[in-house]
Amino acid sequence: MFGPDAAAVGPLVVAIEERAEAEIAAAAIGGAVNFPEGPEGCPSLDRTSFVMTDDIFTQRSEVLRDRYRSTLGVVPGGGEDRLRVAQAFGQLPTEEAFAALRHIVLTDSPLGGRVQQLVHFGQLLALGRAEPARIHARGALHAGAGIADLIGVAETSLITSGTPAYALGIEIIVELLQAEDGRAG
């Protein structure tokens, strides 16, 4: 949004987005979400009046886990950690919005799931983020990439980010090959 009124509209946009994400998640489990209404029928920004039972939390959390499984093949530890924090502090709508954005970026990209996972792998190598790079390397394999694709990304990281990124990429690829050998043997 542009113009002097954008700051005033921002909180309403956030509230509408949160409500939409909650309704999408609720629809996925066959339920409905009733948010308290604010002025003029707008959704309230007060989350304290929204009570989520353990059953609803469990159902909605499972929808998020299914998104991770469809994209990465597994639910990463960080995803489970965020769900625990969301449950403890009543912040599941934040995690749902985050998961919805990740799902859009990873699955609805013009690059396609395979290439998008390879891009993530390369970016994370460049940043030196070992564990997320491992997750996205496995995600790339889950999306149809091969080991040769991962090697190509690691080699590209040598040019763009230097030896540490390349070495990390090869380390991850070796781990994947060893895990594959362990399953085959």
C-alpha positions as CSV (number, residue, x, y, z in Angstrom):
1,M,0.0,0.0,0.0
2,F,1.1,3.5,-0.7
3,G,0.1,6.9,0.7
4,P,-0.2,8.5,4.1
5,D,-3.0,6.2,5.2
6,A,-1.0,2.9,4.8
7,A,0.1,2.9,8.4
8,A,-3.4,3.2,9.6
9,V,-4.6,0.3,7.4
10,G,-1.7,-2.0,8.3
11,P,-3.2,-3.5,11.5
12,L,-6.5,-4.2,9.7
13,V,-4.7,-5.9,6.9
14,V,-2.8,-8.1,9.4
15,A,-6.0,-9.0,11.2
16,I,-7.7,-9.9,7.9
17,E,-4.8,-12.0,6.8
18,E,-4.8,-13.8,10.2
19,R,-8.5,-14.5,10.0
20,A,-8.2,-15.8,6.4
21,E,-5.3,-18.2,7.4
22,A,-7.3,-19.4,10.4
23,E,-10.4,-20.0,8.3
24,I,-8.3,-21.9,5.6
25,A,-6.8,-24.1,8.3
26,A,-10.2,-24.7,10.0
27,A,-11.7,-25.6,6.6
28,A,-9.0,-28.1,6.1
29,I,-10.1,-29.9,9.3
30,G,-13.8,-29.4,8.6
31,G,-14.4,-26.8,11.2
32,A,-14.9,-23.1,11.5
33,V,-13.2,-20.3,13.4
34,N,-15.1,-17.6,15.2
35,F,-13.0,-14.5,15.9
36,P,-14.3,-11.8,18.2
37,E,-15.5,-8.8,16.2
38,G,-13.9,-5.4,16.6
39,P,-15.3,-2.0,15.5
40,E,-17.6,-2.0,12.5
41,G,-17.6,-5.8,12.1
42,C,-13.8,-6.0,11.5
43,P,-11.9,-8.8,13.1
44,S,-10.5,-7.9,16.5
45,L,-6.8,-7.7,17.0
46,D,-7.2,-9.1,20.5
47,R,-6.1,-12.7,20.4
48,T,-6.6,-13.2,24.1
49,S,-10.4,-13.7,23.7
50,F,-9.9,-16.6,21.2
51,V,-9.7,-19.9,23.1
52,M,-8.3,-23.0,21.4
53,T,-9.0,-26.4,22.8
54,D,-6.3,-29.0,22.8
55,D,-8.3,-31.0,20.2
56,I,-8.5,-28.0,17.8
57,F,-4.8,-27.2,18.3
58,T,-3.9,-30.9,17.6
59,Q,-6.0,-30.9,14.4
60,R,-4.7,-27.6,13.2
61,S,-1.1,-28.6,14.0
62,E,-1.5,-31.8,12.1
63,V,-2.5,-29.7,9.0
64,L,0.8,-27.8,9.4
65,R,2.7,-31.0,9.8
66,D,1.1,-32.4,6.6
67,R,2.4,-29.3,4.7
68,Y,5.9,-30.0,5.9
69,R,5.6,-33.7,5.0
70,S,4.3,-32.8,1.5
71,T,7.1,-30.3,0.9
72,L,10.1,-31.8,2.7
73,G,9.1,-35.4,3.3
74,V,9.4,-34.9,7.1
75,V,8.5,-32.4,9.8
76,P,11.8,-30.7,10.7
77,G,12.8,-30.2,14.3
78,G,12.4,-26.5,14.0
79,G,8.8,-26.9,12.8
80,E,8.0,-29.0,15.9
81,D,9.8,-26.4,18.1
82,R,7.7,-23.6,16.7
83,L,4.5,-25.6,17.2
84,R,5.4,-26.2,20.9
85,V,6.0,-22.4,21.4
86,A,2.7,-21.7,19.5
87,Q,0.8,-24.0,21.8
88,A,2.4,-22.7,25.0
89,F,1.8,-19.0,24.1
90,G,-1.4,-19.2,22.0
91,Q,0.3,-18.2,18.8
92,L,-0.8,-20.9,16.4
93,P,-2.2,-18.3,13.9
94,T,1.4,-16.9,13.5
95,E,2.7,-20.4,12.7
96,E,-0.2,-21.0,10.3
97,A,0.5,-17.8,8.4
98,F,4.2,-18.7,8.3
99,A,3.5,-22.2,7.0
100,A,1.0,-20.8,4.4
101,L,3.7,-18.5,3.1
102,R,6.3,-21.2,3.0
103,H,3.8,-23.5,1.2
104,I,3.1,-20.8,-1.4
105,V,6.8,-20.1,-2.0
106,L,7.9,-23.7,-2.1
107,T,5.0,-25.3,-4.0
108,D,3.3,-22.6,-6.1
109,S,6.6,-21.1,-7.4
110,P,7.1,-20.9,-11.2
111,L,10.4,-22.7,-10.5
112,G,8.6,-25.8,-9.3
113,G,9.2,-27.8,-6.1
114,R,12.4,-29.5,-7.2
115,V,14.2,-26.3,-8.4
116,Q,12.9,-24.3,-5.5
117,Q,14.3,-26.8,-3.0
118,L,17.7,-26.7,-4.9
119,V,17.7,-22.9,-4.7
120,H,17.0,-23.0,-1.0
121,F,19.8,-25.6,-0.6
122,G,22.2,-23.3,-2.4
123,Q,21.2,-20.1,-0.5
124,L,21.6,-21.9,2.8
125,L,25.0,-23.2,1.8
126,A,26.0,-19.6,1.0
127,L,24.8,-18.5,4.4
128,G,26.6,-21.4,6.1
129,R,23.3,-22.6,7.7
130,A,24.2,-26.4,7.9
131,E,21.0,-27.8,9.4
132,P,18.5,-25.9,7.3
133,A,20.7,-26.8,4.2
134,R,20.4,-30.5,5.2
135,I,16.6,-30.2,5.5
136,H,16.4,-28.6,2.0
137,A,18.8,-31.1,0.4
138,R,16.5,-33.9,1.6
139,G,13.5,-31.8,0.5
140,A,15.1,-31.5,-3.0
141,L,15.5,-35.3,-3.2
142,H,11.9,-35.7,-2.0
143,A,10.8,-33.3,-4.8
144,G,12.6,-35.4,-7.5
145,A,16.2,-33.9,-7.6
146,G,19.1,-36.3,-7.7
147,I,22.5,-36.3,-6.1
148,A,24.0,-34.9,-9.3
149,D,21.7,-31.9,-8.9
150,L,22.9,-31.3,-5.3
151,I,26.5,-31.6,-6.5
152,G,25.8,-29.0,-9.1
153,V,24.4,-26.6,-6.5
154,A,27.4,-27.3,-4.2
155,E,29.8,-26.5,-7.1
156,T,28.0,-23.3,-7.9
157,S,28.3,-22.3,-4.3
158,L,32.0,-22.6,-4.6
159,I,31.9,-19.8,-7.2
160,T,29.4,-17.6,-5.4
161,S,30.3,-18.2,-1.8
162,G,33.7,-19.9,-1.6
163,T,35.2,-23.0,-0.2
164,P,33.2,-23.1,3.1
165,A,29.9,-23.2,1.2
166,Y,31.2,-25.9,-1.2
167,A,32.7,-28.0,1.6
168,L,29.4,-27.8,3.5
169,G,27.5,-28.9,0.4
170,I,29.8,-31.8,-0.2
171,E,29.6,-32.8,3.5
172,I,25.8,-32.9,3.3
173,I,25.9,-34.9,0.1
174,V,28.2,-37.4,1.6
175,E,25.9,-37.8,4.6
176,L,23.0,-38.4,2.3
177,L,25.0,-41.0,0.3
178,Q,26.0,-42.8,3.5
179,A,22.4,-42.8,4.7
180,E,21.3,-44.2,1.3
181,D,24.0,-46.9,1.6
182,G,22.8,-47.7,5.1
183,R,19.3,-48.3,3.9
184,A,20.4,-50.3,0.9
185,G,22.8,-52.5,3.0
